[in-house]
Amino acid sequence: MDRALAAGHLNAAFGEDELTELPTVAELTELIAELEIELVRGLTDTGFRADVAPLRRAAWYLHGIASTAETSRYPLEQRRRAFAVSAHVFDLLLEDPTETGRERLATAFAAQVGYHRADESPNAGAIYRKMRDDVSELAEFTDSADVALQAGVLFLGLDMATLNRRLRTWATVATTLTRGTELDSLDGTMFGPTQRLLRGVADLVQYLREGSPDALETARGHLGLVVDNEVGLSDLDTRWVAGHLLVVADGLASSSIWAVLPPDLPSAVKQAFTLDQQPVLTLWPPQRALVTDPALSPLDPATSRLLVSVPTSAGKTLLAQLIICAHTARDDRDVCYVTPLRSLGREMRQGLRHRLRYLDRRLGADLPDGFGAQDIFGGDTTDGEDGTEQLPQVEVMTPERLMNALRQNPQEVLSRFSLFIIDEVHLIADSGGRGLLLEGLLSLLDASSARLILLSGVMGNAASLAAWTSTGDQEVLFTDEWRAPRRLHVLLSTDKIEESRTDIPAHRRGGKNKIRYDLRAHLAVRPTSATARHLATSNDTPIGQLVVGPDNKRLSGKGNSSTAYSTTAKTATLLLRAGSLLMVVSHRATARDAARVMADELEECPRSQGLADALAARLGDDHPLVGTVRKGVAYHHAGLPVEVQEAVEDAIRSETIKAVVATSTLTDGVNLPVRTVVIATTEYEGQDPAFRMTAAQLLNAVGRAGRAGKESEGWIVLALQKALTDSDFDRLAPSPDELEVRSTLAKLPALEALVKAEALVAQTQDAILRLTPDQETGGFVNYVWFILHVLDQVPDLANTRTWREVVGRLFAFTQLPEDLKERWLVLAELVASEYEQTAPASRRRWAQSGTSLASAAVIEAIAGELADHVEQLGGLDEQTLAETLDVLTSQSVYARLLELPEARTYWRFRESPKGEDVEVDTDAVIRGWVAGSTLNELANAHLAAVRDPAFRLEQMVDGISEGVQHYLSWTVGLVIAQANDILLSRLTLVQLFSGTAAHLRYGVDTPVAIDLLVRDVKSRTLAQQLGHVASDAGLDEEGLREHLSDLHIRGWRADFGATPTDVLDLLQYVQGSDRHKLAEMMETGSVTAQCRLEGGEVSDSMPVTVVASDDGDELRILTDDRSILGVIVARDHAGVTAVLGSGLLLEFTLQGTTVTITRAPAGQLSFM
């Protein structure tokens, strides 16, 4: 907000002009600030309390001088600033309910133009989101001004799907008028300017979608004729719109995908973005600057090292997709995108899937961390042109999964990938082992020949990390402070309402008297660094109560003072009028309880009922999340099933729900378009800093407010349990020192652990084996062991690097003094010595385990005993899943693995949060889980002693997700792999069931169900059902696809109870590896699809049309008289939908059961 309202910014917009009719810069600043504050306070029924007329005059004046020609007396920078300020004001005026009709359309278009011309184009998209209801009804072609404004707003909002539908309708009317008047065109008539403007817009669309330079030039010609009044008398609005679109067209020539990406990059890569159903047509300033940088462009294969550090909302996720797609089009080797954040990984997969399919490239399966880079059953390969098997060209992984892949087969991984993109790289500072793991990965990958691109949000020491990345030999750092949405900072606390004082006498002898006060919310709003206004909610609607004792100290507990989260949640509901909201809290229970408080303040939300029903089916009607979602409020934390977390994330993105209360699982790197973020984490004096939100976490959460393209302004509310001061605002703008990324090995806890390790080494010979994984020393020892293993397995790397050189490249060693660095390396020497003394088979297995060395030795011992037992049982083949589960139970494998330190408290259950422990039969839970029991069923069956249903389910979710899906699937998989390895070395034919770990991870009992879950289907229940269908009918994966395609969408709903999300997943699944139909259309000019006809086959070719049914479940084939002939089969449904959504002019013919879709010869809309 300071950027928008800075005095220098406003002075530059006005220049040296002094106009008595307009407010001064100081007055304008005050007016804008007042409107911003009123939006927080809430408008009246008649709009703003302030007189906005002077502001509107100033905005139109600035818009006018900004719109002047290049040769005017106003310099370029002044005009750019004037556009920015006027756009901000117009944006605010759109909040006024008295702004209606054509005036509102004109205001919106002016705001969009201003944002585009000020290089803040994402805000133009946000304006369109505000105007969707206003442009929902088609303007009549004869209403020239309304048509021009609607077309302009839609175009600058880049809603190509809606715009194409409108253009088609207007083109039909224009053609009818032209033919009805027996004219060659409408030029010279009152409709000539409208026709030409729309033709110009249609050509601009063609340029953005297909990159045709001729279309861009033709568009300029049409728009120029309107501006110059050469095609008929025109109203001023139409000429005004045409004039701005003409200038915007010049901007598109420098910001479009086609203009920015290298000309030698295949057109298909660009089309994968511009022709997508959610197209990317232009690039933002940081993206353009990086892609066109001659020394740093990540699209240049010569760029071997790069660090990109930009603020949230600068578009680095899209940048990663561009890099990946460009790489796959130019390089025969594969690319690996790595993010520590699973939510960000899911989002990246969603964004890449369609683009890669368009390029005839494949995205690897979404596998668990413990399964490396290979598919679980080896089915993730396809036949290449030379007959060899090909792995997917792109993998999306967590660092843990990549590390596991390297442990299992480092030679294959390092030879397979020629590009690694590591996102959220600042998380090398994370404690708990993950930071060191990520840092170690970077050190190893740096030693390889692969390209390495690192992405991050803002870091305080980006230059230091860049110097480490480049080893000082080359410039590798790209930074940019650009962001489009403004940010409004707000502090929130509570005030007691003095006049509400109520004295409460003690209820019993010896008790204490109390005093109760009602509370109101106190908000400090800061639109500029020099402006802070204080607001309070009404005394008539208190948000809670304060109860104090005789000593005036706050009393907590039941019946006493309201909790901080409840007062914050009640205040947050008042901010929902501005748009969607994310409230960040410290604990899971707080997330649940705060969501309940918000829900109690709201009415039922019609949009969220479908989601609530789906959640009820998964969690049970009594689960608290179901009740809050019915009111449009959700909560999100790691204790919820993964598919529920994903459903909540999708719901807030799609605005199915209004608000979500979350722990930090949702704020780190997830692209959520919310208007307001409320930071309500728990803080108190004396608190361990490790449990406080770090500056980086705070900045990440703040970054969720006002996401680019969705909102033009974001509100950040910091809730504090204290009296507010101006210095509290500083918390929302961390300093570089606070944002420093520091290796965990260089932090005090690690150095203290090093001292203890050195003492242990001095006392015992096997000290290396005694270092536990909960200390950084244990993680460091494991890492050194891993590097020794990699060099053993990769001779080419061993010929160029020693283990000391690889370990010495850790980022920590750039931050530590020489004496401390040497002490760490002495510990590493001890590891190397132990490695040399260990038997080759054991040191390989220990390295592959990923556990501490002591735990790895235990796992190897269990595997040896298991191999002995299986060998005694005898057999000539691989066991079944049931047989292997029997063996694991009989040998107490689960119990022994759960005793290892890596198991933590993953398998601990209690009667209540502070109650007694509850014993749970691990084997019974696992068998029920694999058989398909729901989490609710498992909780009720095995945790009956837990009275609270929500706590019962939460514990079972934790036990399954952390204990079974993560820990036991990983360690059981290790035990089975090692036992089978031992059996193979003895030339024993019998083997344990190799897929056991996958069944534990996914909780299903058929290989087909696992295949569904690792590819496209999110619902475990649906996957289990379909797995049984396939098993009963003897179908493999391809056979199941054909079966599902025959059932079609209505059959999925009827037979399996498929939800809308399930339908989307199955539409992707049934496509298999079929080529992207739109890509085929663009290459060959036509594409075919199969259909299911209601009558017999059509022998002769006949013209038809294809349209979606009202519910979207069918793509219907219609005759000229609109009779329904049949529907497109499910296997081709998604592909044909993409073709229909492209905006291309299409012709359809039907012969037999084949529909042929051909691009119309004209290629573009005709208005004549």
KANORRA-V171214 format. One record per run of one state. SS is the DSSP state (H for helix, E for strand, L for the rest). FROM is the first residue (numbers start at 1). LEN is the number of residues. If there is no record, write none. Layout:
ss=SS from=FROM len=LEN
ss=SS from=FROM len=LEN
This chain:
ss=L from=1 len=1
ss=H from=2 len=4
ss=L from=6 len=1
ss=H from=7 len=8
ss=L from=15 len=10
ss=H from=25 len=17
ss=L from=42 len=2
ss=E from=44 len=1
ss=L from=45 len=2
ss=E from=47 len=1
ss=L from=48 len=5
ss=H from=53 len=14
ss=L from=67 len=9
ss=H from=76 len=18
ss=L from=94 len=7
ss=H from=101 len=17
ss=L from=118 len=3
ss=H from=121 len=11
ss=L from=132 len=12
ss=H from=144 len=13
ss=L from=157 len=3
ss=H from=160 len=21
ss=L from=181 len=11
ss=H from=192 len=19
ss=L from=211 len=2
ss=H from=213 len=15
ss=L from=228 len=8
ss=H from=236 len=20
ss=E from=256 len=1
ss=H from=257 len=4
ss=L from=261 len=6
ss=H from=267 len=8
ss=L from=275 len=7
ss=E from=282 len=1
ss=L from=283 len=2
ss=H from=285 len=7
ss=L from=292 len=13
ss=E from=305 len=6
ss=L from=311 len=5
ss=H from=316 len=15
ss=L from=331 len=3
ss=E from=334 len=6
ss=L from=340 len=2
ss=H from=342 len=17
ss=L from=359 len=4
ss=E from=363 len=1
ss=L from=364 len=5
ss=H from=369 len=3
ss=L from=372 len=9
ss=E from=381 len=3
ss=L from=384 len=5
ss=E from=389 len=3
ss=L from=392 len=2
ss=E from=394 len=4
ss=L from=398 len=1
ss=H from=399 len=18
ss=E from=417 len=7
ss=L from=424 len=1
ss=H from=425 len=5
ss=L from=430 len=4
ss=H from=434 len=14
ss=L from=448 len=3
ss=E from=451 len=6
ss=L from=457 len=5
ss=H from=462 len=9
ss=L from=471 len=6
ss=E from=477 len=4
ss=L from=481 len=5
ss=E from=486 len=19
ss=L from=505 len=9
ss=E from=514 len=15
ss=L from=529 len=2
ss=E from=531 len=6
ss=L from=537 len=7
ss=E from=544 len=5
ss=L from=549 len=5
ss=E from=554 len=1
ss=L from=555 len=9
ss=H from=564 len=15
ss=L from=579 len=2
ss=E from=581 len=4
ss=L from=585 len=3
ss=H from=588 len=13
ss=L from=601 len=5
ss=H from=606 len=14
ss=L from=620 len=4
ss=H from=624 len=6
ss=L from=630 len=3
ss=E from=633 len=4
ss=L from=637 len=5
ss=H from=642 len=12
ss=L from=654 len=5
ss=E from=659 len=4
ss=L from=663 len=1
ss=H from=664 len=3
ss=L from=667 len=7
ss=E from=674 len=1
ss=L from=675 len=1
ss=E from=676 len=4
ss=L from=680 len=9
ss=H from=689 len=3
ss=L from=692 len=3
ss=H from=695 len=8
ss=L from=703 len=2
ss=E from=705 len=1
ss=L from=706 len=7
ss=E from=713 len=7
ss=L from=720 len=6
ss=H from=726 len=7
ss=L from=733 len=11
ss=H from=744 len=3
ss=L from=747 len=1
ss=H from=748 len=16
ss=L from=764 len=3
ss=H from=767 len=4
ss=L from=771 len=5
ss=H from=776 len=18
ss=L from=794 len=1
ss=H from=795 len=4
ss=L from=799 len=4
ss=H from=803 len=5
ss=L from=808 len=3
ss=H from=811 len=4
ss=L from=815 len=3
ss=H from=818 len=20
ss=L from=838 len=2
ss=H from=840 len=10
ss=L from=850 len=3
ss=H from=853 len=21
ss=L from=874 len=4
ss=E from=878 len=1
ss=L from=879 len=2
ss=H from=881 len=10
ss=L from=891 len=2
ss=H from=893 len=5
ss=L from=898 len=3
ss=H from=901 len=3
ss=L from=904 len=6
ss=E from=910 len=1
ss=L from=911 len=6
ss=E from=917 len=1
ss=L from=918 len=4
ss=H from=922 len=10
ss=L from=932 len=3
ss=H from=935 len=8
ss=L from=943 len=6
ss=H from=949 len=37
ss=L from=986 len=5
ss=E from=991 len=1
ss=L from=992 len=4
ss=H from=996 len=7
ss=L from=1003 len=4
ss=H from=1007 len=9
ss=L from=1016 len=4
ss=H from=1020 len=14
ss=L from=1034 len=3
ss=H from=1037 len=20
ss=L from=1057 len=3
ss=H from=1060 len=12
ss=L from=1072 len=5
ss=H from=1077 len=8
ss=L from=1085 len=1
ss=E from=1086 len=8
ss=L from=1094 len=4
ss=E from=1098 len=11
ss=L from=1109 len=6
ss=E from=1115 len=4
ss=L from=1119 len=5
ss=E from=1124 len=5
ss=L from=1129 len=1
ss=H from=1130 len=11
ss=L from=1141 len=5
ss=E from=1146 len=7
ss=L from=1153 len=1
ss=E from=1154 len=6
ss=L from=1160 len=9
